[in-house]
Amino acid sequence: MNDLSTLEALEMLTEVSGVTDIDPETNFGALSLDSLMLIEWVSMLEEKLDVEFNIRDLDISELSGLSISDVLGALRKRAVDA
């Protein structure tokens, strides 16, 4: 797995969502991402990290109460080397 800073992940999220001033403690659900935005962001993360995220068993609604840094942690736990 390649390295990715939280700042880089936030920049990707800003690009996908159009929301500015996102910080790591921003509530993920407050961004109101639609499913296409989420898929695009996850795809960008997978490409940068050179992994695939096993998100089939992840309940996306559970992410809405987490901070963005916690969402990144949850995704990293589901990483499978590409």
C-alpha positions, 0 to 999 in steps of 0.5 A, spaced: 500 500 500 502 506 498 502 512 502 497 517 502 496 523 507 490 525 510 491 532 507 491 529 500 485 525 501 481 531 503 483 534 497 481 529 493 474 529 497 474 537 495 475 535 488 469 530 488 464 534 492 465 541 491 465 542 498 471 547 501 474 548 508 473 540 509 478 538 515 479 531 518 474 532 524 468 534 519 462 529 520 462 525 513 455 525 513 455 533 513 458 533 506 451 530 503 455 526 498 451 522 493 453 515 491 457 517 485 461 522 489 462 516 494 464 511 488 469 517 485 472 518 491 473 511 493 476 510 486 481 516 487 483 513 494 484 506 491 488 508 485 493 513 489 494 507 495 494 502 489 489 498 493 482 495 493 477 497 498 473 491 500 467 495 501 461 490 500 460 489 507 461 496 509 454 499 511 455 506 508 450 509 513 454 507 519 460 512 516 455 518 516 456 519 523 464 518 523 469 524 522 473 524 515 479 521 518 475 515 521 472 514 515 479 513 512 481 509 517 475 504 516 477 504 509 484 502 510 482 496 514 478 494 508 484 495 503 486 489 499 493 490 495 491 490 488 
